[in-house]
Amino acid sequence: MAGILLGNISGFIRVAITAYLLGTHARADALAVSTGLADTVNTIIINTMLVSFVPMLMLRSAEERVAAFSRASRLFGWILAGVSVLMALFAPQLISLLGPGLAAEQRHTAIVLLEILAPGILFSGASGIFAALLYTERRFIAPAAYQLCVNGSTVVFALVFWKAVGEYGFAIGYTVGTAIQLGLTWFISRDLRTARRQSLCIPTAAILSKPGMYLLYAGLMSANIVLARAFATHAGSGVAAALEYSMRCVNVVIAYLVYPVANSLMPEIARLRANNEMPHAYKLMTRSVGLMAVASVVSCGIGLLLRTPVIAFLFQRGSFTAESTLLVSNVFIGLAPSLIGWTLMDLISRCCFALDRPRLPLLAAAIPVTVNGIFLAILRVRGELGDPMLLGLGASTGLLAGFLVLFTMTRIVQSRERTLSLSTSQA
């Protein structure tokens, strides 16, 4: 939580600097589309590494753990390098897809920004692999410094090089920050990687299967917001940037509600599953969901009540005018309820992956993006896409629906397993 606190403070500084220099003008839209895509991909990859590798490594002896990590890190290193190259090569196509409403000048800027950001995928993903190894030994400090490294470096480069390269300084600083985080996790985990290893043969399919399933889940979840951002570029100048500012505010609360609980909960649930203590694991998950449900509802209510003064206090200076505050505040109204559905759905999903029940979150993850896509398409047909209060409502509704479906499915599976366990014990 200390790492998340520092990361969010630096994150607000990063957003405040962006607001001061760019506000909600058209140039801010180009930065929002490119950086938003990089943030989304990096978050997906890092969470994939943690959710997939922590349970896999946790269930092995120390010697087998080192061997499994060595095999997996080499394999995913090549995959991450390939993804970085592909993102740089296909930057024009990606920007056309995710920012269809950008003007020609902003489209060119977004393409160059994305090309600069592409190496960060390799750096972030590799640091996520090392972070998974650190989590197995309950070493949380270095992984928790990710946002601090990225945001701090982005702020420094943006300020120092603003006059020389403009908004490109944000992208350069972002990529350098991911490289710093990679160096930090690599250095801190050196004693774990050089420990004595046992000869172990792990099929490639076994290494790729769980990360692949979580990658699909995370991709579907992130597509919900990516879809809203793409439609926002059609809603008028500055709307995509306003959505990005609102998402920053929502992400702060989600980070506090999900990551400290989920990332410390996954190793324990994996251990309980290995010891065949499934009732205890489900009980632990249920209690955590109940606690987070109360916290997320309260946080959403406070955010809606205080949104305008808080946004004005955080961002209203420089290029970020009173009109910008009103625009972001209106977008936040529709987006704020998403933190309830996202928090609870993500927490249950991570627990399901630790319990080796990946199909449940995969099925539920298709619901938010489907509901949001239908909602946004209806708005566009009716000509109401320019209403900022409605822009995030589809994402919020879809996440709440996805949570309800996932929660119901987990309760059904839990009940079936309890019945099967009782029948087996009686037999």
C-alpha positions in Angstrom: 0.0 0.0 0.0 2.9 2.3 0.6 4.2 1.7 -2.9 0.7 2.3 -4.3 0.4 5.5 -2.4 3.7 6.8 -3.8 2.7 5.6 -7.3 -0.6 7.4 -7.1 0.9 10.6 -5.8 3.4 10.6 -8.7 0.5 9.6 -11.0 -1.5 12.6 -10.0 1.5 14.8 -10.6 1.9 13.3 -14.0 -1.8 13.9 -14.9 -1.6 17.4 -13.4 1.4 18.2 -15.6 -0.4 16.9 -18.6 -3.5 19.0 -17.7 -1.3 22.1 -17.2 0.5 21.8 -20.5 -2.2 20.3 -22.7 -5.6 20.7 -20.9 -8.5 19.2 -23.0 -7.3 20.5 -26.3 -6.8 18.3 -29.4 -3.2 17.6 -28.7 -4.3 16.1 -25.4 -6.5 13.6 -27.3 -3.5 12.3 -29.3 -1.5 11.8 -26.1 -4.6 10.1 -24.4 -5.1 7.6 -27.2 -1.4 6.6 -27.5 -0.5 6.6 -23.8 -3.9 5.0 -22.9 -3.1 2.1 -25.2 0.4 1.7 -23.8 -0.9 1.8 -20.2 -3.6 -0.7 -21.1 -1.2 -3.2 -22.8 1.4 -2.9 -20.0 -1.2 -3.4 -17.3 -2.5 -6.4 -19.0 0.9 -8.0 -19.4 2.1 -7.3 -15.9 -1.1 -8.7 -14.4 -0.9 -11.7 -16.7 2.7 -12.4 -15.4 1.6 -12.1 -11.8 -1.7 -14.0 -11.9 -0.2 -16.8 -14.0 3.3 -17.2 -12.6 2.7 -16.6 -8.9 0.5 -19.7 -8.4 2.6 -21.8 -10.7 5.9 -20.9 -8.9 4.3 -21.0 -5.4 3.4 -24.7 -5.7 7.0 -25.8 -6.5 10.0 -26.4 -4.3 12.7 -23.7 -4.3 14.9 -25.7 -6.8 12.0 -26.4 -9.2 10.9 -22.8 -8.9 14.2 -21.4 -10.2 14.1 -23.9 -13.1 10.5 -23.1 -14.0 11.2 -19.3 -13.8 14.3 -19.6 -16.0 12.3 -21.5 -18.7 9.3 -19.2 -18.6 11.3 -16.0 -18.5 13.2 -16.9 -21.7 10.1 -17.9 -23.5 8.1 -14.8 -22.6 11.1 -12.6 -23.2 11.0 -13.4 -26.9 7.2 -13.1 -27.0 7.3 -9.6 -25.3 10.1 -8.5 -27.7 7.9 -9.6 -30.6 4.9 -7.7 -29.3 7.0 -4.5 -28.9 8.2 -4.7 -32.5 4.7 -5.4 -33.8 3.3 -2.4 -32.0 5.9 -0.1 -33.5 5.4 -1.5 -37.0 1.6 -1.4 -36.9 1.3 1.9 -35.0 -0.6 3.7 -37.8 -3.2 0.9 -38.0 -3.6 0.8 -34.2 -4.2 4.5 -34.0 -6.7 4.5 -36.9 -8.6 1.7 -35.0 -8.5 3.2 -31.5 -8.6 6.9 -32.4 -10.8 7.0 -35.5 -12.0 10.5 -34.8 -8.6 12.1 -34.5 -7.7 14.9 -37.0 -4.8 14.2 -39.4 -2.2 16.2 -37.3 -3.2 14.5 -34.1 -3.2 11.1 -35.8 0.4 11.6 -36.9 1.4 12.7 -33.4 -0.3 9.7 -31.8 1.5 7.4 -34.2 4.9 8.8 -33.3 4.1 8.7 -29.6 3.1 5.0 -29.8 6.3 4.1 -31.7 8.3 5.7 -28.8 6.2 3.9 -26.2 6.5 0.4 -27.9 9.8 -0.7 -26.2 8.1 -0.1 -22.8 6.0 -3.3 -23.4 9.2 -5.4 -23.3 10.5 -3.6 -20.3 7.2 -3.7 -18.4 6.5 -7.4 -19.2 10.0 -8.4 -18.2 9.8 -6.6 -14.9 6.4 -8.3 -14.3 8.2 -11.7 -14.7 10.8 -10.8 -12.1 8.0 -9.4 -9.9 6.2 -12.7 -9.9 9.3 -14.4 -8.6 9.6 -11.8 -5.9 6.0 -12.3 -4.9 6.6 -16.0 -4.1 9.1 -14.8 -1.4 6.6 -12.1 -0.1 8.9 -9.3 -1.4 6.5 -6.6 -2.4 8.6 -3.4 -2.4 10.2 -3.6 -5.8 7.1 -4.6 -7.7 5.1 -1.9 -5.9 7.5 0.7 -7.2 6.3 0.3 -10.8 4.0 3.3 -11.0 6.5 5.5 -9.1 9.2 4.7 -11.6 7.0 5.2 -14.7 5.2 8.3 -13.5 8.3 9.9 -12.0 10.3 9.5 -15.1 7.4 10.7 -17.3 7.1 13.9 -15.2 10.8 14.6 -15.3 11.2 14.1 -19.0 8.0 16.0 -19.8 9.1 19.1 -17.9 12.8 19.0 -18.9 12.1 18.4 -22.7 8.8 20.3 -23.1 10.3 23.2 -25.0 12.5 20.9 -27.2 10.1 18.0 -28.1 6.7 18.9 -26.7 4.4 16.1 -25.9 6.9 13.5 -27.1 8.8 14.1 -23.8 5.9 12.2 -22.0 6.4 9.1 -24.2 10.2 9.2 -23.8 10.0 9.5 -20.0 7.4 6.7 -19.9 9.6 4.3 -21.8 12.7 5.2 -19.7 10.6 4.7 -16.5 9.7 1.1 -17.5 13.4 0.4 -18.2 14.2 1.7 -14.7 11.6 -0.6 -13.1 13.0 -3.5 -15.1 16.5 -2.8 -13.8 15.1 -2.6 -10.2 13.2 -5.9 -10.2 16.1 -7.6 -12.0 18.6 -6.4 -9.3 16.4 -7.2 -6.3 15.6 -10.8 -7.5 19.2 -11.7 -8.4 19.7 -14.0 -5.3 16.5 -15.9 -6.2 17.5 -16.4 -9.8 21.0 -17.6 -9.0 19.9 -20.2 -6.4 20.5 -23.9 -7.0 18.1 -25.2 -9.5 16.7 -28.7 -10.1 16.6 -30.2 -13.6 13.0 -29.8 -14.7 11.3 -30.2 -18.1 8.1 -28.1 -18.5 6.2 -28.4 -21.8 5.8 -25.1 -23.6 2.0 -25.6 -23.7 1.9 -25.8 -19.9 3.8 -22.5 -19.6 1.6 -20.7 -22.1 -1.8 -22.1 -21.2 -2.6 -20.1 -18.0 -1.0 -16.8 -19.1 -2.9 -17.2 -22.4 -6.2 -17.6 -20.6 -5.6 -14.6 -18.3 -4.3 -12.5 -21.2 -7.7 -13.2 -22.9 -9.6 -12.2 -19.8 -7.5 -9.0 -19.2 -7.8 -8.1 -22.9 -11.6 -8.4 -22.8 -11.8 -6.3 -19.6 -9.5 -3.6 -21.0 -11.4 -3.6 -24.3 -14.3 -2.1 -22.4 -12.5 1.1 -21.7 -10.6 1.1 -25.0 -13.9 1.0 -26.8 -15.2 4.0 -24.9 -12.0 5.9 -25.7 -12.3 5.1 -29.4 -16.0 6.4 -29.4 -14.9 9.4 -27.4 -12.7 10.7 -30.4 -16.0 11.0 -32.3 -17.7 13.0 -29.5 -15.7 16.2 -30.0 -12.3 17.8 -29.3 -11.0 17.1 -25.9 -13.5 14.4 -24.9 -11.0 11.6 -25.2 -8.7 13.5 -23.0 -11.5 14.1 -20.5 -12.3 10.4 -20.4 -8.6 9.8 -19.7 -8.5 12.2 -16.8 -11.6 10.6 -15.4 -10.1 7.1 -15.8 -7.0 8.3 -13.8 -9.3 9.2 -10.9 -11.1 5.9 -11.0 -7.9 3.9 -11.4 -6.5 5.4 -8.1 -9.4 4.0 -6.1 -9.3 0.7 -8.0 -5.6 0.4 -7.3 -6.2 0.8 -3.5 -9.1 -1.5 -3.4 -7.8 -4.4 -5.6 -4.1 -4.6 -5.7 -3.1 -4.8 -2.0 -5.8 -7.3 -1.3 -5.6 -9.4 -4.5 -1.9 -9.5 -4.9 -1.3 -10.7 -1.3 -4.4 -13.0 -1.5 -3.3 -14.9 -4.6 -0.3 -16.8 -3.0 -2.4 -17.7 0.0 -5.3 -19.0 -2.1 -2.9 -21.0 -4.3 -1.4 -22.5 -1.1 -4.8 -23.5 0.2 -5.7 -25.1 -3.1 -2.5 -27.1 -3.0 -3.3 -28.3 0.5 -6.9 -29.2 -0.6 -8.4 -26.6 1.7 -10.9 -25.4 -0.8 -13.6 -24.4 1.8 -11.1 -22.1 3.6 -10.0 -20.6 0.2 -13.6 -19.8 -0.8 -14.3 -18.4 2.7 -11.3 -16.1 2.4 -12.4 -15.0 -1.1 -16.0 -14.3 0.1 -14.9 -12.2 3.0 -12.5 -10.2 0.8 -15.3 -9.5 -1.7 -17.7 -8.4 1.0 -15.1 -6.0 2.4 -14.3 -4.6 -1.0 -18.0 -4.2 -1.9 -18.6 -1.9 1.0 -15.4 0.1 0.3 -16.1 0.5 -3.5 -19.7 1.7 -2.9 -18.6 4.2 -0.4 -15.8 5.4 -2.6 -18.1 5.8 -5.6 -20.5 7.9 -3.6 -17.8 10.1 -2.2 -16.3 10.5 -5.7 -19.7 11.6 -7.2 -20.4 14.1 -4.5 -16.9 15.7 -4.5 -16.0 15.3 -8.2 -16.1 18.9 -9.3 -14.1 20.5 -6.5 -11.6 17.7 -6.5 -11.0 17.8 -10.2 -10.7 21.6 -10.1 -8.2 21.3 -7.2 -6.1 18.7 -8.9 -6.0 19.9 -12.5 -7.5 23.4 -13.0 -4.4 25.5 -13.9 -2.6 26.4 -17.1 -4.3 25.0 -20.2 -6.8 23.2 -18.0 -9.6 25.8 -17.7 -13.0 25.9 -15.9 -14.6 24.5 -19.0 -12.2 21.6 -18.9 -13.2 20.9 -15.2 -16.9 20.9 -16.2 -16.2 18.5 -19.1 -14.2 16.0 -17.0 -16.7 16.2 -14.2 -19.6 15.3 -16.5 -17.7 12.4 -18.0 -16.9 11.2 -14.5 -20.6 10.9 -13.6 -21.1 8.0 -16.0 -17.7 6.4 -15.4 -17.6 6.5 -11.6 -19.9 3.4 -11.0 -17.4 1.4 -13.0 -15.1 1.2 -10.0 -17.7 -0.9 -8.2 -18.1 -3.5 -10.9 -14.4 -3.4 -11.9 -13.1 -3.8 -8.3 -15.3 -6.7 -7.4 -15.1 -8.4 -10.7 -11.3 -8.2 -10.9 -10.9 -9.4 -7.3 -13.1 -12.5 -7.8 -11.3 -13.2 -11.2 -7.9 -13.1 -9.7 -9.0 -15.5 -6.9 -10.6 -17.8 -9.6 -7.3 -18.0 -11.5 -5.5 -18.8 -8.2 -8.1 -21.5 -7.6 -7.4 -22.9 -11.1 -11.0 -21.9 -12.2 -10.1 -19.7 -15.2 -13.3 -20.4 -17.3 -15.5 -18.5 -14.9 -13.8 -15.1 -15.3 -13.3 -15.7 -19.1 -17.0 -16.1 -19.6 -17.9 -13.1 -17.5 -15.2 -10.9 -19.1 -17.1 -10.9 -22.4 -20.1 -9.2 -20.8 -18.8 -5.7 -20.1 -17.4 -5.0 -23.6 -20.5 -6.5 -25.2 -22.9 -4.3 -23.1 -20.8 -1.2 -23.6 -20.5 -1.8 -27.4 -24.2 -2.1 -27.8 -24.8 1.0 -25.6 -22.3 3.2 -27.5 -23.7 2.0 -30.8 -27.2 3.0 -29.8 -25.9 6.4 -28.6 -24.2 7.0 -32.0 -27.2 6.1 -34.0 -29.4 8.4 -31.9 -26.9 11.2 -32.1 -26.3 11.4 -28.3 -22.6 10.4 -28.4 -21.6 14.0 -27.7 -23.3 13.9 -24.2 -20.2 13.4 -21.9 -22.3 12.1 -19.0 -23.4 9.1 -21.1 -20.0 8.2 -22.5 -18.8 6.1 -19.6 -22.2 4.8 -18.5 -22.1 1.8 -20.9 -18.7 0.7 -19.4 -20.1 1.0 -15.9 -23.2 -0.9 -16.7 -21.3 -3.7 -18.4 -18.9 -4.1 -15.5 -21.7 -4.3 -12.9 -23.4 -6.9 -15.1 -20.2 -8.9 -15.4 -19.7 -8.8 -11.7 -23.2 -10.1 -10.9 -22.8 -13.0 -13.4 -19.3 -13.9 -12.2 -20.4 -13.8 -8.5 -23.4 -16.0 -9.3 -21.3 -18.5 -11.2 -18.7 -18.8 -8.4 -21.4 -19.4 -5.8 -22.9 -22.1 -8.0 -19.5 -23.8 -8.4 -18.8 -23.5 -4.7 -22.1 -25.1 -3.9 -21.5 -28.0 -6.3 -18.0 -28.6 -5.0 -19.3 -28.6 -1.4 -22.0 -31.1 -2.3 -19.5 -33.3 -4.2 -17.1 -33.2 -1.2 -19.9 -34.2 1.2 -20.9 -37.1 -1.0 -17.3 -38.3 -1.3 -16.7 -38.2 2.5 -20.0 -40.1 3.1 -19.0 -42.8 0.6 
